């Protein structure tokens, strides 16, 4: 049986959580807690391309902030 996430022919939306981590989600499924809709809706390929474009740092937001506090930009 094929998962709804494996299908190429469905409509997906791009979600983001409070840590600025991205995911694609089938358009017809309820958005899970802790995630919000970014407004990007399309086929799987379009959504994945958008995620690749905007999610350039895989570190969670809390880790990026912590690292910035430990090592300010001028010291790098």
N, CA, C and O atoms as a printed pandas DataFrame, in Angstrom:
     atom_number atom_name residue_name chain_id  residue_number  x_coord  y_coord  z_coord
0              1         N          UNK        A               1    0.836   -1.180    0.000
1              2        CA          UNK        A               1    0.000    0.000    0.000
2              3         C          UNK        A               1    0.888    1.253    0.000
3              4         O          UNK        A               1    1.883    1.310    0.722
4              5         N          UNK        A               2    0.534    2.224   -0.788
5              6        CA          UNK        A               2    1.296    3.462   -0.913
6              7         C          UNK        A               2    0.800    4.491    0.101
7              8         O          UNK        A               2   -0.404    4.681    0.272
8              9         N          UNK        A               3    1.731    5.141    0.759
9             10        CA          UNK        A               3    1.401    6.204    1.701
10            11         C          UNK        A               3    0.998    7.461    0.930
11            12         O          UNK        A               3    1.456    7.675   -0.193
12            13         N          UNK        A               4    0.154    8.279    1.524
13            14        CA          UNK        A               4   -0.237    9.539    0.878
14            15         C          UNK        A               4    0.967   10.461    0.699
15            16         O          UNK        A               4    0.921   11.373   -0.127
16            17         N          UNK        A               5    2.031   10.246    1.448
17            18        CA          UNK        A               5    3.238   11.065    1.320
18            19         C          UNK        A               5    4.104   10.618    0.149
19            20         O          UNK        A               5    4.933   11.383   -0.343
20            21         N          UNK        A               6    3.912    9.383   -0.294
21            22        CA          UNK        A               6    4.698    8.845   -1.405
22            23         C          UNK        A               6    4.102    9.178   -2.765
23            24         O          UNK        A               6    4.781    9.056   -3.784
24            25         N          UNK        A               7    2.873    9.588   -2.791
25            26        CA          UNK        A               7    2.194    9.865   -4.060
26            27         C          UNK        A               7    2.781   11.106   -4.721
27            28         O          UNK        A               7    3.124   12.081   -4.052
28            29         N          UNK        A               8    2.888   11.052   -6.023
29            30        CA          UNK        A               8    3.407   12.189   -6.792
30            31         C          UNK        A               8    2.281   13.048   -7.364
31            32         O          UNK        A               8    2.513   14.185   -7.774
32            33         N          UNK        A               9    1.062   12.506   -7.393
33            34        CA          UNK        A               9   -0.034   13.176   -8.095
34            35         C          UNK        A               9   -0.954   13.987   -7.189
35            36         O          UNK        A               9   -1.939   14.550   -7.666
36            37         N          UNK        A              10   -0.658   14.059   -5.909
37            38        CA          UNK        A              10   -1.526   14.798   -5.002
38            39         C          UNK        A              10   -1.148   16.266   -4.904
39            40         O          UNK        A              10   -0.159   16.715   -5.484
40            41         N          UNK        A              11   -1.954   16.997   -4.161
41            42        CA          UNK        A              11   -1.668   18.394   -3.871
42            43         C          UNK        A              11   -1.133   18.467   -2.446
43            44         O          UNK        A              11   -1.698   17.887   -1.519
44            45         N          UNK        A              12   -0.039   19.187   -2.297
45            46        CA          UNK        A              12    0.613   19.311   -0.999
46            47         C          UNK        A              12    0.688   20.772   -0.594
47            48         O          UNK        A              12    0.538   21.674   -1.418
48            49         N          UNK        A              13    0.921   20.984    0.687
49            50        CA          UNK        A              13    1.183   22.325    1.205
50            51         C          UNK        A              13    2.514   22.276    1.944
51            52         O          UNK        A              13    2.931   21.219    2.417
52            53         N          UNK        A              14    3.170   23.411    2.040
53            54        CA          UNK        A              14    4.426   23.500    2.777
54            55         C          UNK        A              14    4.106   24.015    4.178
55            56         O          UNK        A              14    3.433   25.032    4.350
56            57         N          UNK        A              15    4.606   23.288    5.169
57            58        CA          UNK        A              15    4.417   23.667    6.567
58            59         C          UNK        A              15    5.759   24.054    7.175
59            60         O          UNK        A              15    6.818   23.667    6.681
60            61         N          UNK        A              16    5.693   24.824    8.257
61            62        CA          UNK        A              16    6.893   25.180    9.015
62            63         C          UNK        A              16    6.527   25.132   10.499
63            64         O          UNK        A              16    5.393   25.428   10.874
64            65         N          UNK        A              17    7.491   24.759   11.338
65            66        CA          UNK        A              17    7.224   24.739   12.773
66            67         C          UNK        A              17    7.969   25.875   13.474
67            68         O          UNK        A              17    8.636   26.681   12.825
68            69         N          UNK        A              18    7.853   25.934   14.796
69            70        CA          UNK        A              18    8.460   27.036   15.559
70            71         C          UNK        A              18    9.986   27.017   15.512
71            72         O          UNK        A              18   10.625   28.015   15.843
72            73         N          UNK        A              19   10.571   25.900   15.108
73            74        CA          UNK        A              19   12.027   25.794   14.975
74            75         C          UNK        A              19   12.484   26.090   13.542
75            76         O          UNK        A              19   13.650   25.892   13.202
76            77         N          UNK        A              20   11.560   26.563   12.715
77            78        CA          UNK        A              20   11.818   26.873   11.302
78            79         C          UNK        A              20   12.291   25.647   10.526
79            80         O          UNK        A              20   13.159   25.735    9.657
80            81         N          UNK        A              21   11.698   24.504   10.862
81            82        CA          UNK        A              21   11.914   23.270   10.111
82            83         C          UNK        A              21   10.721   23.113    9.183
83            84         O          UNK        A              21    9.588   23.386    9.578
84            85         N          UNK        A              22   10.963   22.678    7.962
85            86        CA          UNK        A              22    9.928   22.615    6.938
86            87         C          UNK        A              22    9.506   21.186    6.653
87            88         O          UNK        A              22   10.259   20.236    6.864
88            89         N          UNK        A              23    8.283   21.063    6.167
89            90        CA          UNK        A              23    7.742   19.768    5.771
90            91         C          UNK        A              23    6.707   19.999    4.681
91            92         O          UNK        A              23    6.127   21.079    4.575
92            93         N          UNK        A              24    6.485   18.970    3.874
93            94        CA          UNK        A              24    5.342   19.032    2.965
94            95         C          UNK        A              24    4.272   18.121    3.550
95            96         O          UNK        A              24    4.575   17.127    4.210
96            97         N          UNK        A              25    3.015   18.477    3.296
97            98        CA          UNK        A              25    1.890   17.787    3.914
98            99         C          UNK        A              25    0.755   17.696    2.907
99           100         O          UNK        A              25    0.469   18.673    2.215
100          101         N          UNK        A              26    0.103   16.545    2.811
101          102        CA          UNK        A              26   -1.030   16.447    1.886
102          103         C          UNK        A              26   -2.071   17.524    2.196
103          104         O          UNK        A              26   -2.423   17.743    3.355
104          105         N          UNK        A              27   -2.546   18.174    1.175
105          106        CA          UNK        A              27   -3.471   19.305    1.320
106          107         C          UNK        A              27   -4.746   18.911    2.050
107          108         O          UNK        A              27   -5.307   19.725    2.783
108          109         N          UNK        A              28   -5.211   17.698    1.870
109          110        CA          UNK        A              28   -6.480   17.265    2.448
110          111         C          UNK        A              28   -6.367   16.847    3.912
111          112         O          UNK        A              28   -7.386   16.691    4.584
112          113         N          UNK        A              29   -5.145   16.662    4.417
113          114        CA          UNK        A              29   -4.967   16.244    5.815
114          115         C          UNK        A              29   -4.919   17.470    6.724
115          116         O          UNK        A              29   -4.409   18.524    6.344
116          117         N          UNK        A              30   -5.457   17.312    7.921
117          118        CA          UNK        A              30   -5.406   18.394    8.907
118          119         C          UNK        A              30   -3.946   18.696    9.255
119          120         O          UNK        A              30   -3.113   17.795    9.348
120          121         N          UNK        A              31   -3.665   19.965    9.443
121          122        CA          UNK        A              31   -2.307   20.376    9.804
122          123         C          UNK        A              31   -2.054   19.952   11.253
123          124         O          UNK        A              31   -2.846   20.269   12.140
124          125         N          UNK        A              32   -0.952   19.237   11.491
125          126        CA          UNK        A              32   -0.682   18.765   12.851
126          127         C          UNK        A              32   -0.296   19.902   13.792
127          128         O          UNK        A              32    0.189   20.948   13.362
128          129         N          UNK        A              33   -0.521   19.674   15.078
129          130        CA          UNK        A              33   -0.167   20.657   16.090
130          131         C          UNK        A              33    1.303   21.020   16.023
131          132         O          UNK        A              33    2.152   20.163   15.775
132          133         N          UNK        A              34    1.601   22.285   16.243
133          134        CA          UNK        A              34    2.983   22.743   16.225
134          135         C          UNK        A              34    3.477   23.165   14.851
135          136         O          UNK        A              34    4.605   23.638   14.711
136          137         N          UNK        A              35    2.644   22.997   13.848
137          138        CA          UNK        A              35    3.008   23.357   12.480
138          139         C          UNK        A              35    2.027   24.396   11.968
139          140         O          UNK        A              35    0.877   24.446   12.404
140          141         N          UNK        A              36    2.493   25.232   11.030
141          142        CA          UNK        A              36    1.591   26.208   10.399
142          143         C          UNK        A              36    1.822   26.197    8.894
143          144         O          UNK        A              36    2.893   25.839    8.404
144          145         N          UNK        A              37    0.799   26.595    8.197
145          146        CA          UNK        A              37    0.824   26.650    6.738
146          147         C          UNK        A              37    1.625   27.873    6.291
147          148         O          UNK        A              37    1.430   28.969    6.818
148          149         N          UNK        A              38    2.518   27.692    5.330
149          150        CA          UNK        A              38    3.305   28.816    4.803
150          151         C          UNK        A              38    2.585   29.533    3.668
151          152         O          UNK        A              38    2.999   30.613    3.247
152          153         N          UNK        A              39    1.502   28.927    3.172
153          154        CA          UNK        A              39    0.783   29.503    2.042
154          155         C          UNK        A              39    1.205   28.940    0.701
155          156         O          UNK        A              39    0.625   29.288   -0.327
156          157         N          UNK        A              40    2.208   28.072    0.697
157          158        CA          UNK        A              40    2.665   27.452   -0.550
158          159         C          UNK        A              40    1.887   26.160   -0.746
159          160         O          UNK        A              40    1.885   25.285    0.119
160          161         N          UNK        A              41    1.232   26.052   -1.885
161          162        CA          UNK        A              41    0.391   24.906   -2.212
162          163         C          UNK        A              41    0.698   24.502   -3.642
163          164         O          UNK        A              41    0.790   25.358   -4.522
164          165         N          UNK        A              42    0.857   23.204   -3.884
165          166        CA          UNK        A              42    1.140   22.756   -5.242
166          167         C          UNK        A              42    1.391   21.270   -5.294
167          168         O          UNK        A              42    1.112   20.546   -4.339
168          169         N          UNK        A              43    1.919   20.821   -6.416
169          170        CA          UNK        A              43    2.246   19.404   -6.516
170          171         C          UNK        A              43    3.497   19.135   -5.672
171          172         O          UNK        A              43    4.154   20.063   -5.201
172          173         N          UNK        A              44    3.806   17.865   -5.492
173          174        CA          UNK        A              44    4.911   17.477   -4.616
174          175         C          UNK        A              44    6.226   18.110   -5.056
175          176         O          UNK        A              44    6.980   18.615   -4.224
176          177         N          UNK        A              45    6.503   18.088   -6.340
177          178        CA          UNK        A              45    7.758   18.629   -6.873
178          179         C          UNK        A              45    7.878   20.121   -6.567
179          180         O          UNK        A              45    8.931   20.579   -6.124
180          181         N          UNK        A              46    6.822   20.869   -6.797
181          182        CA          UNK        A              46    6.825   22.312   -6.541
182          183         C          UNK        A              46    7.080   22.607   -5.070
183          184         O          UNK        A              46    7.869   23.490   -4.732
184          185         N          UNK        A              47    6.409   21.862   -4.198
185          186        CA          UNK        A              47    6.574   22.083   -2.759
186          187         C          UNK        A              47    7.986   21.731   -2.301
187          188         O          UNK        A              47    8.583   22.465   -1.513
188          189         N          UNK        A              48    8.522   20.616   -2.788
189          190        CA          UNK        A              48    9.884   20.230   -2.414
190          191         C          UNK        A              48   10.909   21.242   -2.922
191          192         O          UNK        A              48   11.883   21.536   -2.229
192          193         N          UNK        A              49   10.701   21.770   -4.113
193          194        CA          UNK        A              49   11.607   22.797   -4.643
194          195         C          UNK        A              49   11.581   24.046   -3.764
195          196         O          UNK        A              49   12.619   24.658   -3.512
196          197         N          UNK        A              50   10.389   24.418   -3.302
197          198        CA          UNK        A              50   10.275   25.585   -2.423
198          199         C          UNK        A              50   11.031   25.336   -1.114
199          200         O          UNK        A              50   11.770   26.203   -0.647
200          201         N          UNK        A              51   10.846   24.160   -0.529
201          202        CA          UNK        A              51   11.537   23.831    0.721
202          203         C          UNK        A              51   13.048   23.891    0.521
203          204         O          UNK        A              51   13.759   24.444    1.360
204          205         N          UNK        A              52   13.541   23.335   -0.566
205          206        CA          UNK        A              52   14.986   23.374   -0.838
206          207         C          UNK        A              52   15.496   24.806   -0.962
207          208         O          UNK        A              52   16.625   25.105   -0.573
208          209         N          UNK        A              53   14.662   25.688   -1.505
209          210        CA          UNK        A              53   15.055   27.086   -1.706
210          211         C          UNK        A              53   15.105   27.856   -0.378
211          212         O          UNK        A              53   16.029   28.639   -0.155
212          213         N          UNK        A              54   14.126   27.642    0.497
213          214        CA          UNK        A              54   14.028   28.459    1.710
214          215         C          UNK        A              54   14.683   27.842    2.941
215          216         O          UNK        A              54   15.058   28.569    3.861
216          217         N          UNK        A              55   14.828   26.521    2.982
217          218        CA          UNK        A              55   15.394   25.877    4.170
218          219         C          UNK        A              55   16.869   25.616    3.924
219          220         O          UNK        A              55   17.272   24.501    3.594
220          221         N          UNK        A              56   17.658   26.649    4.086
221          222        CA          UNK        A              56   19.079   26.565    3.745
222          223         C          UNK        A              56   19.958   26.194    4.930
223          224         O          UNK        A              56   21.129   25.861    4.746
224          225         N          UNK        A              57   19.425   26.243    6.123
225          226        CA          UNK        A              57   20.177   25.882    7.324
226          227         C          UNK        A              57   19.344   24.865    8.094
227          228         O          UNK        A              57   18.295   25.203    8.643
228          229         N          UNK        A              58   19.806   23.631    8.132
229          230        CA          UNK        A              58   19.040   22.543    8.732
230          231         C          UNK        A              58   18.997   22.600   10.258
231          232         O          UNK        A              58   18.208   21.895   10.887
232          233         N          UNK        A              59   19.841   23.433   10.847
233          234        CA          UNK        A              59   19.838   23.513   12.308
234          235         C          UNK        A              59   18.532   24.129   12.798
235          236         O          UNK        A              59   18.033   25.081   12.198
236          237         N          UNK        A              60   17.970   23.589   13.893
237          238        CA          UNK        A              60   16.772   24.200   14.462
238          239         C          UNK        A              60   17.060   25.647   14.887
239          240         O          UNK        A              60   18.197   25.989   15.213
240          241         N          UNK        A              61   16.040   26.478   14.879
241          242        CA          UNK        A              61   16.188   27.888   15.236
242          243         C          UNK        A              61   16.817   28.053   16.615
243          244         O          UNK        A              61   17.678   28.914   16.796
244          245         N          UNK        A              62   16.404   27.249   17.584
245          246        CA          UNK        A              62   16.958   27.378   18.938
246          247         C          UNK        A              62   18.463   27.119   18.951
247          248         O          UNK        A              62   19.189   27.790   19.685
248          249         N          UNK        A              63   18.941   26.182   18.171
249          250        CA          UNK        A              63   20.377   25.913   18.097
250          251         C          UNK        A              63   21.110   27.065   17.415
251          252         O          UNK        A              63   22.185   27.465   17.861
252          253         N          UNK        A              64   20.539   27.597   16.341
253          254        CA          UNK        A              64   21.175   28.733   15.659
254          255         C          UNK        A              64   21.306   29.921   16.608
255          256         O          UNK        A              64   22.346   30.579   16.651
256          257         N          UNK        A              65   20.244   30.191   17.368
257          258        CA          UNK        A              65   20.290   31.309   18.320
258          259         C          UNK        A              65   21.338   31.064   19.405
259          260         O          UNK        A              65   22.101   31.964   19.755
260          261         N          UNK        A              66   21.369   29.851   19.929
261          262        CA          UNK        A              66   22.353   29.510   20.954
262          263         C          UNK        A              66   23.767   29.693   20.423
263          264         O          UNK        A              66   24.614   30.282   21.094
264          265         N          UNK        A              67   24.019   29.197   19.240
265          266        CA          UNK        A              67   25.357   29.306   18.654
266          267         C          UNK        A              67   25.730   30.761   18.395
267          268         O          UNK        A              67   26.884   31.148   18.574
268          269         N          UNK        A              68   24.756   31.570   17.974
269          270        CA          UNK        A              68   25.015   32.996   17.749
270          271         C          UNK        A              68   25.369   33.704   19.059
271          272         O          UNK        A              68   26.211   34.602   19.077
272          273         N          UNK        A              69   24.720   33.295   20.155
273          274        CA          UNK        A              69   25.026   33.887   21.457
274          275         C          UNK        A              69   26.426   33.493   21.925
275          276         O          UNK        A              69   27.128   34.292   22.545
276          277         N          UNK        A              70   26.821   32.275   21.629
277          278        CA          UNK        A              70   28.121   31.771   22.064
278          279         C          UNK        A              70   29.267   32.328   21.229
279          280         O          UNK        A              70   30.382   32.507   21.719
280          281         N          UNK        A              71   28.979   32.596   19.975
281          282        CA          UNK        A              71   30.017   33.046   19.046
282          283         C          UNK        A              71   29.426   34.137   18.155
283          284         O          UNK        A              71   28.950   33.843   17.059
284          285         N          UNK        A              72   29.450   35.386   18.608
285          286        CA          UNK        A              72   28.884   36.475   17.801
286          287         C          UNK        A              72   29.516   36.548   16.410
287          288         O          UNK        A              72   30.646   36.105   16.204
288          289         N          UNK        A              73   28.788   37.098   15.485
289          290        CA          UNK        A              73   29.209   37.157   14.077
290          291         C          UNK        A              73   30.573   37.817   13.912
291          292         O          UNK        A              73   31.367   37.389   13.074
292          293         N          UNK        A              74   30.857   38.854   14.701
293          294        CA          UNK        A              74   32.136   39.535   14.517
294          295         C          UNK        A              74   33.324   38.676   14.943
295          296         O          UNK        A              74   34.453   38.952   14.538
296          297         N          UNK        A              75   33.096   37.647   15.747
297          298        CA          UNK        A              75   34.184   36.760   16.182
298          299         C          UNK        A              75   34.401   35.602   15.213
299          300         O          UNK        A              75   35.390   34.877   15.330
300          301         N          UNK        A              76   33.500   35.421   14.272
301          302        CA          UNK        A              76   33.620   34.295   13.325
302          303         C          UNK        A              76   34.558   34.590   12.203
303          304         O          UNK        A              76   34.762   33.745   11.331
